[in-house]
Amino acid sequence: MSIAKEILSIILGGGAGSRLYPLTASRSKPAVPIAGKYRLVDIPISNCINSGINRMFVLTQFNSASLNRHIKNTYHFSAFSTAFVDILAAEQTPDNPAWFQGTADAVRQSLRHVGPFESDYILILSGDQLYQMDFQAMLDNHKKMGADISIATIPVGDREAPEFGILKEDKNGLIASFIEKPKKDVLKDWISDTGEEMKKAGRVYLASMGIYIFNRKLLFDYLQNDFLEATDFGKEIIPQSISRCKVASYQYDGYWTDIGNIYSFFEANLGLTEDLPDFNLFDNNNAIYTRARMLPPAKVSGTTLEKTVIAEGTIINASRMEKSVVGIRSRIGHGSTIINTYMMGSDYYETLQDMASDQAKGIPLLGIGSRCYIKNAILDKNCRIGDDVRINGGPHLENTDHALYTIKDGIVVVKKGSIIPNGYVI
């Protein structure tokens, strides 16, 4: 049987995404734009497609309109194929009037939609992680081990280990024990053999990536009978499964990051500007799919560019740009300097009439104006930054939430659609 028929994927849309606020003020976490032209949900969907898995459900609950629209406009398969990407939004039913209470509860409430689709295995993914992984290899390992559940694990060091669920394997490669977010003083008891290369890097703990393969029958039994009250996979079902069935670890040694907060989101995007980024957008075998937009090529005039990623449809007249990511349909005026910044771009172009009308009313044009200095910032979609604006993010700034922007960890996040007037200083 081909992998397309034997496995179904369920992608979890996540909760309210409060740690990613204000990027999640009007959209769900998986709908947050990344790398200037993609959405976070494109990552797990692309990993599935590249692994030969083409039947996917995306579970959503908060601010799901833009995510629904993106998936509807992006993932079209042949009328002669069984492939699909379907949104399952949280819904009230006669038997369950409540919202999703956690990862396991979200899957439980969706089983009646998943049930009619035949499969031997269910792959459960998160909608807010950045990585490139071959799920076919993970499934092969699952079968070889004769496992009931497989957990994708990644080796981590002392600093990161207390943020994860940490696993320990037995001599057969099956998981023997699990601890959720261990304190530093007990870490020495959780060291695993992660391989020579990982040991040299100090990455000696196996952390759960929140990626699971379940044998289908077991998952249905667990959620509908054995663990009827359990709401979360990582905190409840996985730890209790270790003594009940065969739980295998599938060690992944590539790049993986959990986009949990503004800092990790900012770092992941700026990391794409490196000469050899950890997350490779230029990989023939691991293409990232997204909505096909009919946009013109980027146009750059009089600008010194240093380690900058520029999406299509942009018009740049800045004097200097350094370690920045520029999203679709962005416009940057003359004499501006942009450093360590992620500009998400715009959803539309202003016409010449729109521009004349804006200028007559004293409203800045869509994009960044002239003679601006912007550093350590995220500019959400459809922002209007006037002329001579200074945004200088860094550790000297205190965390705050303003009507136009939010500051977190020294990063200035200009809110979606904000209008920053000429000469404004942050």
N, C-alpha and C positions, 0 to 999 in steps of 0.2 A: 504493500500500500504506500502511495506517495505521502510525503510529509503534509502536503496541503489537505489531504483527506483525514489523516490520523490525528491532527492536533488543531485546536481552536485557541485563539488568544483573547484574553480579557485585559484591557488596559484601564487602570484605575486613574480617574481624573483628579483624585486628591480632594482635600477639604477646602476650607475657605481661603487657604494660602495667605494667612495674615502676616507671616514672616516675609512674604514677597510684596506686601503693601508698599507703595501705592500702585505697583504694576498690576495687582489683582483687584483694584478697586472696581473695575467695570468688566473684568474678564476672568475666566478660570485659569488656574496655573498652566494647564497644558496649552492654553491659547496664547501665552506670553510669547512675543516675537523674540527670536534668537538668531544671531549671526546675520542680522540685517534683512533676511528674506524668508526665514523659516519660522515655524511655531514649534514650541517644545514637543507637542504631540507628534510632530513629524519624525522625531528620533525613534521612538519605539515602533511606530508604524513602518518606517523604512527598514529597521532591523528585521522586522517580521517578513516584509516583502523580499529582502535580500536573502533570508533564510528559507524561502519557499513557502512561508505561511501566509495565506491570503484570505483567511476568514477571521475577522477581528471585531470585537465589541469594545466600545469606549464608554466607560461608566462616568457620568457627570452628575453634578448636583448644584454647584454654585456658579452663577454668572455664565451660563453655558451657551448663550445665544451666539457669540462670535466664534466659539469652538464649533458649534453645529454648522454654522455657515461655512467655515473653513473646510471642514471635512466633506460637506456636501459639494463644495466647489472644486475639491482637489482629487478625491479618490474615486475615479470612474473606471470600472473594469468592463471587459467585453461582455456583451449580452449572452455569449455562449459559455461563459465561465461561471463557476459557483462562488467567485471571490466577492468579498464585501468588506466595508468598514462601516459598522452601524453604531449610532449613538444610542445608549440606553440611559435616559435621564431618570433620576430618582422620581418615583411616582407613588402617590397614595393609592392603596388598594383596600378592598374590604377586609383582607386578612392582615394587612400591615399599613396603618395610617402614618407611620413614622418615616423620617428621612433616614438616609444611610447613617449608621452609627459608627462605622469603621470599615476597614478593608474587607474583612470577612463578611460583615453584614451586607455590604454593597454587593458582593458576589452572590450571597444567599438570595437577596431580593431580586437578582437578575436571572436566577437559574431557570425560571419558567420561560424566559425568552431564549436562553442558551440550549435548553433541553431538546427542542426539536432537531437540532443540528448534530449529526452523527460525528463522533470523534472518540479516540481512545484516551487522549490526553488533553489537559487544559493547561495552557501557559498563562501565568498571571504576571503582569508587568506594571510598573509605575509610569505615570505620564509626565514625570518631571525629572528625568535623569538624562545625562549626556554621556553616550558611550556607543561603541560599534561592536556588536556581538553576533556570533553565528549560533542561533538557537538550534540548528540542525545538529551541531556538535554536542550541545548540551543534551538534546533528546537521545542521541546515540549513546552518550555516557549513562543516561538514566536507564536505558534498556539494558546496557551491558552490566550494570550494577544490580539489575533486577529490583530497582527502587520503586517505592510507592510514591515518594515525594522527592524531588531534587531541589536544592537551594543553590542559586548562583552565589559564590562567595568571592571576596577579593581580599588579598593580603593587605593589612594596614599596620602602621607603626604605633608606638606608645601614645603619641599625641592625639591621633584620631580614634583609637580603640574605644575610649569611654563614650563616644557618640553613637556607637553601633551595637547591634546584637552580635555577640561573639560566639563562635561555634568551635567545638573540639571534635576531631575525628578519631575513630578507633583504627586498629591496624588494617581493617578491610576497606577503609575509605568511607565508612558510614558515620553519620554524626552521632556521637555518644552523649554530648551535653551541650547546653546552651545557656548563655547569661545575657540579659538585656542591659546595655549601658553599664559595664562593670566599673567600679571605682578603681583608681590607679593602684591602690595597695594590694588588690587581688590579681592584678594582670599577670604576674609571673606564673600563676597556675594555669593560664590559658594559652600558653605558647604552643604553636603548631609547626609541623614541618612543611613550610611553604615553598621549599626548593632553594637551591644555593643562591640564585640571583636575588630572590626576595629577602633571604636572610641577610645577605651583604648590605641590602638597603635598609635593614632594620624592620622590615615588614613581616612580622612573625605571628600575627593574629589573623584568624579567618573571620572576616566580617560579612554578615548577610547583606546582599545587595537589594533585598526585597523583590527578587525575581524567582518565581517558583514554577516547577512543572508538577502537576498532580495527575495521578491516574484518575481518569474521569469518575469511575464508580466510587472511589474513595472520597473524592471531593464532595460528590452529591450526598454520600452517607454521612460524612462529617457535618456538613452544613445543615442538612435536613433532619438528622437524628442525633448523632453522638455529641455534637457541640452546638446545640440549639441556641444556647445563650451567649456563645463566644462572638465577639464583635470584631476582633483583630487577628490577622494571621501572625504577625511578628511577636505580639505580646502573649497570645493565648494558644492558638492552634499549633504553631510550629513547636514551641517548647513541650506541649503535651503529647505531640505525635512521636517524639524521639523514642519513648519507651514502648510505643504501641505498634510501630511499623518501621519499615526500612526507609530511612531518610538519608539521602546521599548529598555530598557536597560536590559542586562542579566549580573548580577554581578557575577564575578568569584573571589573567595577568595584564590586560590592556588598560587603557585609560577609561576611567569612570568617575563621574562626579554627580552628587545629588544636589539639584538646584533648589536648596531649601530656604535660602535667604538672599538678601540683596547683595551681600559681599560675594557669595559663591557664584551668583548669577553674573555679576560684574567681572569677576576674575575669569570665569569660563569664556565669556565673550572676548575680553581683551587677549586671552590666551591664543585666540585664533589668528592674531596678528604676528605671532612668532614665525621665524624662518621655517622651523619644523614643528608645527603645533602638535600637542598631544592628541587633539581630536582632529582627524584628517578629513577635510572636506573634499580633498582632491584624490580620493581613492576610487578607482574604477569599479572595484568589487563591492564597495559599500556606499553607493550613492545615497544622498539624502533627498527624498522626494518632497515636493511641496506644490503649492498651487502654481500652474503655468500662467504667468502674466505676460501680456504682449507689450513689454516696455522697451523703450529705446536704450541703446548702450549709454554708459556713463560718459559725461563730458567734463573734463578737468582743464582749467586754464590758469596758468601763472602760479601753480601751487607746488610747494616742496612736500613730497609725500614720503614718510618714513614709517614702515611697518603699518600700513593702513589697508583695511579690507573695505572695498566699495561695492555696494550692490548696484544693480541696473537702474536706469532711469534717473540717476543723480546728476545735478549740475553744481560743480564746485569751483569757486573762484577764491577760496581761502589763500592766505599767504603760506601757512604751514599747517600740516596735519601729522601727528605722531602717535603711534600705538592706539589707533582708534578704529571703530567699526561704524560704517555709514550705511544706513538702511535704504530701502527702495524710495524713489522719488524725493530724495533729500535735496535741499537747496542751501548752499552756504555762500555768504556774500564776500566781497573783496576785503582783503586786509585782516581777515579773522585768523586766529590761531586756536587749533583744537588739539588737545593732548589728553591721552588716557580717557577717552570718552566713547560711549556707545550711543549713537544717534539712531533711533529706530526708523525714522523716515516718516512718510505721509501716505495716507490712503487715497489721495487724489492730487492732481495738479491745479494750481490756481490759473485761471485764464488771464490774459492781459487786462480785460475789463475788471476782473476781480481785484487784480493788483492796483489798478488805478483807483478803484473804489476804496480799498483798504488805506491807500496813501492819503486820499482826500479826508478820510476819517481819523487819520493818525494811528491806524492799527498796523503793527508790524506784519510783514509778509510771512507766509508759511515757510518755516525753516529757520536758519540762522542768518542774522543781518550782517552788516559790515563792521569791521574793526572790533570784533568781539574777542574775548579771551575766555576759553572754556577748558577746564581741567578737572579730572576725576568726577565725571558726571555721567548720568544716564538721562537722555532726553526721550521721553515716551512719544508715541505717535502724535502727529499733527500739532506739534508745539510751534509757537511763534515767538522767536527770540529777536528782540529789536536790535538796533545799532548800538555799538559801544557798551554792550553788556559784559560784565565780568562775573564769571562763576568759577570760584577757585576752591574746589573741594579738597579735603585733607583732614588729618587728625586734629587740627586746630579747631574744627567746627564741632559744636555740640549736636547731639541727636535732637531733631525737632520736626514738627509737622506743621507746615504753613499751607495756606490756601493754594499756592502755586507750586510748591515743591516740598519734598521730604528729605531730611538728611539722616542717613544711617551709616554708621562706621566711617564717617568722613566722606561718604559718597553722596553727592547732591542728585536727587532724582526729581527731575522736572515732570510734573504730572501731565497726563494725556490732555492735549488740547489747551494747555496753559498759554497765556499771553504775557510775556515778560517785556515790559516797556523799555524804550531806549534809555541807555545809561544806568540800568538797574545793576546793583552789585550784590552778590551773595558770597 
